[in-house]
Amino acid sequence: MLLAASAYEVVLAIHIMAVVVTFGVTFAYPIVFAVGARQDPRSLPLLHRIEYTITRWMTNPGLLFVLLAGIYLASDGHHWSEFFVQWGVAVVVLIGGLLGSVMMPTSKRAEQLALRDLGPGERGDSPSAQVEMSAEYRALTRRLATVGTLLSGLVLVTILFMVVKP
């Protein structure tokens, strides 16, 4: 049996896949950082580098795919006046702004501070060695956690709105 799909259905699938690929990993960051900090604090600089590299090369471009597919869907379905579409566009802009203005620079600064706090002698110590990170580093990681939680919440609420179409 040959499966037939409309252009709308294909773009809807691309839209959903783009959301999964773009934001899926971000929900794992709290676990990744908790395990990294507990098991080997020396991994923290690398984890921050991974975080901002994923944001730059996967999350930001993925956000563009989410937006472009959403524009097609809203246009094809004549949904521009509906709340869920306006909400979705606003959230894409907000997320993009927060990624560029808060998440990426804060992750880069956290990497630098982690390297500084660990110092050359500390990096060679055993993974189980207790390391006290600076108050400045802890403040940055709290900012990352707070804004990251906000972004994750926005993604989940947006998915809800896309499904129930209030």
Rosetta blueprint (number, residue, H / E / L):
1 M L
2 L L
3 L L
4 A L
5 A L
6 S L
7 A H
8 Y H
9 E H
10 V H
11 V H
12 L H
13 A H
14 I H
15 H H
16 I H
17 M H
18 A H
19 V H
20 V H
21 V H
22 T H
23 F H
24 G L
25 V H
26 T H
27 F H
28 A L
29 Y H
30 P H
31 I H
32 V H
33 F H
34 A H
35 V H
36 G H
37 A H
38 R H
39 Q H
40 D L
41 P H
42 R H
43 S H
44 L H
45 P H
46 L H
47 L H
48 H H
49 R H
50 I H
51 E H
52 Y H
53 T H
54 I H
55 T H
56 R H
57 W H
58 M H
59 T H
60 N H
61 P H
62 G H
63 L H
64 L H
65 F H
66 V H
67 L H
68 L H
69 A H
70 G H
71 I H
72 Y H
73 L H
74 A H
75 S H
76 D H
77 G L
78 H L
79 H L
80 W L
81 S L
82 E L
83 F H
84 F H
85 V H
86 Q H
87 W H
88 G H
89 V H
90 A H
91 V H
92 V H
93 V H
94 L H
95 I H
96 G H
97 G H
98 L H
99 L H
100 G H
101 S H
102 V H
103 M H
104 M H
105 P H
106 T H
107 S H
108 K H
109 R H
110 A H
111 E H
112 Q H
113 L H
114 A H
115 L H
116 R H
117 D H
118 L H
119 G H
120 P H
121 G H
122 E H
123 R H
124 G L
125 D L
126 S L
127 P L
128 S L
129 A L
130 Q L
131 V L
132 E L
133 M L
134 S L
135 A H
136 E H
137 Y H
138 R H
139 A H
140 L H
141 T H
142 R H
143 R H
144 L H
145 A H
146 T H
147 V H
148 G H
149 T H
150 L H
151 L H
152 S H
153 G H
154 L H
155 V H
156 L H
157 V H
158 T H
159 I H
160 L H
161 F H
162 M H
163 V H
164 V H
165 K L
166 P L
